[in-house]
Amino acid sequence: MTERKINEIRKSYFEDKVAVEVIAARKGYCVNTIYRYLKPEYATPQEAEMKKPISKLAPFEDIIRGWLAEDKARFYKQRHTGRRVYDRLVAECPDFKASPRATQIVYKRLLTEVYGKAARAEKPTPIAGLAEVGCSAIEFTYKSKPHKGFVLMLAFPHSNAAYMQILLGTNTECVLSALQRMFAYIGGVPQSIKFSASTKLFKHFLHDPSDIENELLLRFILFYGFNDEYFIPVCDGTNTVVTSLSKYYRRSIIPLRQEISDLAAFNETLLVSCDKLLDRKTTASKTLTSRELFFEDKAALLALPDNPFVVMSWQRRKINGRGDLVLDSKHCYYLPQTLINRSVYVCLTEDKVYIRNLDNEPVYEFKRLYSDAPENVQDVADLLRVLRSRPRALLYSTVKSALSAPVVEFLRENRAALSDYTSALYELTKTADFDSAVKIIEIAVSQNLKKQADILALHKGGNE
């Protein structure tokens, strides 16, 4: 019953002195209904609203309503809960005095007001041809030694298809080389790639991700022509497709404590194994498999260039007085003495370290180190050339670790033969590889030879 009709009933009874039975007959209501409206304690909805005490949360309802409106653009897990609203009001509003229970009641009312029936926003449908790239740590055995490496994943949200590669390190050369291999395998380049902060290709603390300073990454993006985006942990959700798929793929394909002797061959088989997982049905579509949806992703891929991108970073360095070059803060590469105090170009790829002079001419080449512990690498031929003038230093150099215990003991007891053995090692290394030279030295020690000519004769005799 409206407020106007209730007021008419009250006027007829209190002012016009009309009996309750007569009012009920005229209005067509039950007598008990008329008596209920005539009670002093009865109040209409408008009167009840006027008598209602002002809530302690009334001055803050617009603030809460604004927070909930902003939450529409966020992922579900990033939105305000009732407890989060209470904690934020306590922290930001000194005059806030309401209880958590009262805040929860107002929060639920305003949540229904802002969102209506659907409190959870609809997630946008992923577009075909878009991809995400993420990285996670993994422990495995590499060449019989424990190694802490990384797994790089390229995931497609539209089809939930993904491909993985194992990396020895997370430098830019490793990440981009792995991406290039995956591009070649799937036969195209995603139109847009969103990079996770775990790839370490950009800095996200107090840094604008639109201004990427990694020169090699910029050249890579321009070469393949895709759009680049970046996950910022402070702003974006961590529940990304590449994160959720990484656990499933790793559990299905890579055993715990995987033993790897040839990383290139293992990564090739890894791509084939990822292909086999595409026959599963996706969560979004109960009838279609990832392989069927991946055809749509493939159709939207950019074409591969005729020639692959050369993943190599350059830097100019000056060699110090010791002739060593330190990379990754722990790996030391010893250069020839002729390069001491000279400037060179250092060219870094995924597995090689190239040294070029300022005229861009090749000078030296090393295998890139990825061990967890500090490690040194030096060209044995150049070291032996220097050791010829200081033969006693042979027993204190890195060459000693390659010699067997009987050879080291023999050289310690026959110091006079150190010069001949050092020179013989140098000559043998120039004509054969170092491992072959060491074997010849072991034969010479077993025959108790002490002259350089006799040691070199063993090599000549073996060749004949």
C-alpha angles and dihedrals in degrees: 000000000000125000091246093059092046090053090050090054092050092048092051093051103038102031107025093036093227115165120250093240091053092048090050091050093048096046096037096236134128117266091237090056091054091049090051092056091047095057113113093228094053114105130184118237089259092050091046090052091051092049092045111111117243111262120236087232096053095094090051100046093093090052092050091045090053092051091051091048090053089050091067090079093050133081116267095255092051095058128104118272123200090260092048090052091051094048092048093049090050091050098043104031116057092189094055110119106160124121125248090248093054090046090052092053093050091043092056092048093050091043090059090045094052100038101027112203095339110066091169116070119230113257113233115251109253114249119236115251096032120117143187127215124205139163134212135182122255135178120219141149113261118189091342093308128102111250135184106219139154140250116223116202131194108198132184112210093198096062101015087235117148142177128202140203130186116231130197090212141004099239117133093255092058095045096047094043090053091048090050091053091051091048090053092048097051091040101238150041124261114248091231131016124195112204121211121223088241089074088066091219091128141020117246104182111094088339132118106232091205089070102063112181097190102113095195092051091050092052090048092052093047092047095054095033101223127141115253127215132170136218111230110199093208093057108020129062119257093218093094127155093248091053095049094045093047093069093048095047094045092049092048100043113020117059121214113272092012113198114223125182100163111034096187092054092045092052090052092054089045091062091051091050090051089053091057092057091062092083092077121103116251125238094236095050115038093191105042126069126223089251092058092048091044089065086067090050091050092050089057096048122115117246119261116247118250092248124037122246115261104237101208132129123206132208134168115232136176115225113231128229093272092057095236131131117207119205129180088013093277113045115087124201115194115215130199116282090245090071096055112130091002130120119242140171115251113206115194127198130167094275107009140064112205122194117203130176123237089271087061092247118145111255107162143357132204136181107247115248124227103169118137092230125061111275137183128213127189137170104257095209092055092045092051090049089058093042093057089079091045105035095166089063088067091083091055099044132089089263089074092069089062094053122086122243094254091053093050091048091049093051092049092053094043104045090161089064094053093089093052093046093047092050091045091052090051094050093045092049090054093054099032137017121281095251091056090048091054091051091052090050090053090052090049091052092049088054091045093238116168106174126084093226092054091049093049089047088065090060093047092047092050091051092050 
